[in-house]
């Protein structure tokens, strides 16, 4: 396997992600910030955080597949969420869980960060997902 995910003893647990990823592949893949849009640009799940998380992760999976990778190869995920408050974690995780089986998203997730932001590039965009993967040639 190209990427080994783990949480060493002594780190906060349980959390829905691993704290550490060690990559041993030779080809880096960076998937830019994905949002809840179809390939034609049509918005998906306006106003629905769970729905937008699910679609942004689907789009991330398409980018990984196009580069010859899967979520098993992902070293790190970064989520940007507009207007973040801790009360939104239920909707956020519902979006993750609703699509995990469909796209092969492991549980726990690879190392991940959720960053609250005031605004993303369009007012209806609630979440953006970036991924970094490492695969053997």
DOVEXBA-284797 format. One record per residue (C-alpha): residue number from 1; residue in three letters; y, x, z. Coordinates in steps of 0.05 Angstrom, whole numbers, plus 5000, padded with zeros to 4 digits. Example, Ala and Ser with C-alpha at 12.3 -4.5 7.8 and 13.67 -1.06 7.14 Angstrom:
# DOVEXBA-284797
<site nr="1" rest="ALA" yy="4910" xx="5246" zz="5156"/>
<site nr="2" rest="SER" yy="4979" xx="5273" zz="5143"/>
# end
This chain:
# DOVEXBA-284797
<site nr="1" rest="UNK" yy="5000" xx="5000" zz="5000"/>
<site nr="2" rest="UNK" yy="5070" xx="5024" zz="4983"/>
<site nr="3" rest="UNK" yy="5104" xx="4996" zz="5045"/>
<site nr="4" rest="UNK" yy="5079" xx="4994" zz="5117"/>
<site nr="5" rest="UNK" yy="5114" xx="4944" zz="5162"/>
<site nr="6" rest="UNK" yy="5108" xx="4948" zz="5237"/>
<site nr="7" rest="UNK" yy="5142" xx="4938" zz="5304"/>
<site nr="8" rest="UNK" yy="5131" xx="4996" zz="5352"/>
<site nr="9" rest="UNK" yy="5117" xx="4981" zz="5425"/>
<site nr="10" rest="UNK" yy="5181" xx="4977" zz="5465"/>
<site nr="11" rest="UNK" yy="5221" xx="4940" zz="5411"/>
<site nr="12" rest="UNK" yy="5244" xx="4868" zz="5420"/>
<site nr="13" rest="UNK" yy="5186" xx="4821" zz="5406"/>
<site nr="14" rest="UNK" yy="5170" xx="4769" zz="5382"/>
<site nr="15" rest="UNK" yy="5220" xx="4763" zz="5326"/>
<site nr="16" rest="UNK" yy="5208" xx="4733" zz="5256"/>
<site nr="17" rest="UNK" yy="5211" xx="4802" zz="5223"/>
<site nr="18" rest="UNK" yy="5184" xx="4873" zz="5232"/>
<site nr="19" rest="UNK" yy="5232" xx="4924" zz="5259"/>
<site nr="20" rest="UNK" yy="5209" xx="4982" zz="5216"/>
<site nr="21" rest="UNK" yy="5186" xx="4993" zz="5144"/>
<site nr="22" rest="UNK" yy="5160" xx="5059" zz="5117"/>
<site nr="23" rest="UNK" yy="5159" xx="5065" zz="5042"/>
<site nr="24" rest="UNK" yy="5116" xx="5115" zz="5005"/>
<site nr="25" rest="UNK" yy="5126" xx="5094" zz="4933"/>
<site nr="26" rest="UNK" yy="5166" xx="5130" zz="4880"/>
<site nr="27" rest="UNK" yy="5206" xx="5074" zz="4847"/>
<site nr="28" rest="UNK" yy="5264" xx="5039" zz="4883"/>
<site nr="29" rest="UNK" yy="5279" xx="4966" zz="4865"/>
<site nr="30" rest="UNK" yy="5344" xx="4933" zz="4888"/>
<site nr="31" rest="UNK" yy="5352" xx="4859" zz="4877"/>
<site nr="32" rest="UNK" yy="5425" xx="4839" zz="4879"/>
<site nr="33" rest="UNK" yy="5450" xx="4782" zz="4921"/>
<site nr="34" rest="UNK" yy="5413" xx="4719" zz="4900"/>
<site nr="35" rest="UNK" yy="5441" xx="4649" zz="4912"/>
<site nr="36" rest="UNK" yy="5418" xx="4578" zz="4903"/>
<site nr="37" rest="UNK" yy="5428" xx="4571" zz="4828"/>
<site nr="38" rest="UNK" yy="5378" xx="4557" zz="4773"/>
<site nr="39" rest="UNK" yy="5375" xx="4605" zz="4713"/>
<site nr="40" rest="UNK" yy="5424" xx="4559" zz="4676"/>
<site nr="41" rest="UNK" yy="5475" xx="4564" zz="4733"/>
<site nr="42" rest="UNK" yy="5463" xx="4495" zz="4761"/>
<site nr="43" rest="UNK" yy="5472" xx="4492" zz="4837"/>
<site nr="44" rest="UNK" yy="5411" xx="4477" zz="4880"/>
<site nr="45" rest="UNK" yy="5415" xx="4440" zz="4947"/>
<site nr="46" rest="UNK" yy="5491" xx="4434" zz="4955"/>
<site nr="47" rest="UNK" yy="5510" xx="4431" zz="5028"/>
<site nr="48" rest="UNK" yy="5437" xx="4442" zz="5051"/>
<site nr="49" rest="UNK" yy="5426" xx="4510" zz="5084"/>
<site nr="50" rest="UNK" yy="5350" xx="4503" zz="5085"/>
<site nr="51" rest="UNK" yy="5348" xx="4485" zz="5012"/>
<site nr="52" rest="UNK" yy="5395" xx="4541" zz="4992"/>
<site nr="53" rest="UNK" yy="5355" xx="4593" zz="5032"/>
<site nr="54" rest="UNK" yy="5291" xx="4570" zz="4997"/>
<site nr="55" rest="UNK" yy="5322" xx="4574" zz="4927"/>
<site nr="56" rest="UNK" yy="5356" xx="4642" zz="4940"/>
<site nr="57" rest="UNK" yy="5288" xx="4669" zz="4962"/>
<site nr="58" rest="UNK" yy="5255" xx="4640" zz="4900"/>
<site nr="59" rest="UNK" yy="5307" xx="4675" zz="4857"/>
<site nr="60" rest="UNK" yy="5294" xx="4740" zz="4895"/>
<site nr="61" rest="UNK" yy="5220" xx="4732" zz="4880"/>
<site nr="62" rest="UNK" yy="5236" xx="4725" zz="4806"/>
<site nr="63" rest="UNK" yy="5276" xx="4790" zz="4808"/>
<site nr="64" rest="UNK" yy="5221" xx="4827" zz="4845"/>
<site nr="65" rest="UNK" yy="5168" xx="4801" zz="4796"/>
<site nr="66" rest="UNK" yy="5210" xx="4822" zz="4737"/>
<site nr="67" rest="UNK" yy="5211" xx="4893" zz="4764"/>
<site nr="68" rest="UNK" yy="5136" xx="4894" zz="4778"/>
<site nr="69" rest="UNK" yy="5141" xx="4883" zz="4853"/>
<site nr="70" rest="UNK" yy="5126" xx="4829" zz="4905"/>
<site nr="71" rest="UNK" yy="5151" xx="4814" zz="4975"/>
<site nr="72" rest="UNK" yy="5095" xx="4860" zz="5000"/>
<site nr="73" rest="UNK" yy="5135" xx="4918" zz="4970"/>
<site nr="74" rest="UNK" yy="5201" xx="4898" zz="5003"/>
<site nr="75" rest="UNK" yy="5229" xx="4949" zz="5052"/>
<site nr="76" rest="UNK" yy="5289" xx="4906" zz="5074"/>
<site nr="77" rest="UNK" yy="5320" xx="4838" zz="5066"/>
<site nr="78" rest="UNK" yy="5393" xx="4822" zz="5080"/>
<site nr="79" rest="UNK" yy="5417" xx="4750" zz="5087"/>
<site nr="80" rest="UNK" yy="5491" xx="4732" zz="5084"/>
<site nr="81" rest="UNK" yy="5506" xx="4662" zz="5112"/>
<site nr="82" rest="UNK" yy="5573" xx="4628" zz="5110"/>
<site nr="83" rest="UNK" yy="5601" xx="4598" zz="5174"/>
<site nr="84" rest="UNK" yy="5542" xx="4624" zz="5214"/>
<site nr="85" rest="UNK" yy="5530" xx="4599" zz="5284"/>
<site nr="86" rest="UNK" yy="5467" xx="4606" zz="5325"/>
<site nr="87" rest="UNK" yy="5455" xx="4532" zz="5320"/>
<site nr="88" rest="UNK" yy="5439" xx="4541" zz="5246"/>
<site nr="89" rest="UNK" yy="5376" xx="4583" zz="5258"/>
<site nr="90" rest="UNK" yy="5331" xx="4521" zz="5255"/>
<site nr="91" rest="UNK" yy="5355" xx="4503" zz="5185"/>
<site nr="92" rest="UNK" yy="5354" xx="4576" zz="5163"/>
<site nr="93" rest="UNK" yy="5282" xx="4586" zz="5186"/>
<site nr="94" rest="UNK" yy="5261" xx="4518" zz="5156"/>
<site nr="95" rest="UNK" yy="5284" xx="4545" zz="5088"/>
<site nr="96" rest="UNK" yy="5245" xx="4609" zz="5097"/>
<site nr="97" rest="UNK" yy="5182" xx="4573" zz="5120"/>
<site nr="98" rest="UNK" yy="5186" xx="4520" zz="5065"/>
<site nr="99" rest="UNK" yy="5180" xx="4572" zz="5010"/>
<site nr="100" rest="UNK" yy="5140" xx="4628" zz="5043"/>
<site nr="101" rest="UNK" yy="5072" xx="4608" zz="5015"/>
<site nr="102" rest="UNK" yy="5099" xx="4593" zz="4946"/>
<site nr="103" rest="UNK" yy="5131" xx="4662" zz="4937"/>
<site nr="104" rest="UNK" yy="5085" xx="4705" zz="4979"/>
<site nr="105" rest="UNK" yy="5135" xx="4719" zz="5033"/>
<site nr="106" rest="UNK" yy="5098" xx="4752" zz="5091"/>
<site nr="107" rest="UNK" yy="5103" xx="4731" zz="5164"/>
<site nr="108" rest="UNK" yy="5132" xx="4766" zz="5199"/>
<site nr="109" rest="UNK" yy="5185" xx="4784" zz="5148"/>
<site nr="110" rest="UNK" yy="5201" xx="4855" zz="5128"/>
<site nr="111" rest="UNK" yy="5258" xx="4886" zz="5168"/>
<site nr="112" rest="UNK" yy="5316" xx="4837" zz="5159"/>
<site nr="113" rest="UNK" yy="5388" xx="4826" zz="5177"/>
<site nr="114" rest="UNK" yy="5426" xx="4760" zz="5179"/>
<site nr="115" rest="UNK" yy="5500" xx="4771" zz="5172"/>
<site nr="116" rest="UNK" yy="5550" xx="4715" zz="5183"/>
<site nr="117" rest="UNK" yy="5607" xx="4715" zz="5134"/>
<site nr="118" rest="UNK" yy="5668" xx="4671" zz="5125"/>
<site nr="119" rest="UNK" yy="5661" xx="4660" zz="5051"/>
<site nr="120" rest="UNK" yy="5617" xx="4679" zz="4992"/>
<site nr="121" rest="UNK" yy="5641" xx="4680" zz="4920"/>
<site nr="122" rest="UNK" yy="5641" xx="4604" zz="4909"/>
<site nr="123" rest="UNK" yy="5655" xx="4550" zz="4961"/>
<site nr="124" rest="UNK" yy="5587" xx="4515" zz="4953"/>
<site nr="125" rest="UNK" yy="5547" xx="4579" zz="4964"/>
<site nr="126" rest="UNK" yy="5520" xx="4579" zz="5036"/>
<site nr="127" rest="UNK" yy="5472" xx="4638" zz="5032"/>
<site nr="128" rest="UNK" yy="5459" xx="4701" zz="4992"/>
<site nr="129" rest="UNK" yy="5396" xx="4745" zz="4995"/>
<site nr="130" rest="UNK" yy="5389" xx="4818" zz="4976"/>
<site nr="131" rest="UNK" yy="5323" xx="4857" zz="4974"/>
<site nr="132" rest="UNK" yy="5304" xx="4930" zz="4970"/>
<site nr="133" rest="UNK" yy="5233" xx="4947" zz="4950"/>
<site nr="134" rest="UNK" yy="5193" xx="5010" zz="4937"/>
<site nr="135" rest="UNK" yy="5132" xx="5014" zz="4891"/>
<site nr="136" rest="UNK" yy="5088" xx="5067" zz="4861"/>
<site nr="137" rest="UNK" yy="5099" xx="5081" zz="4787"/>
# end
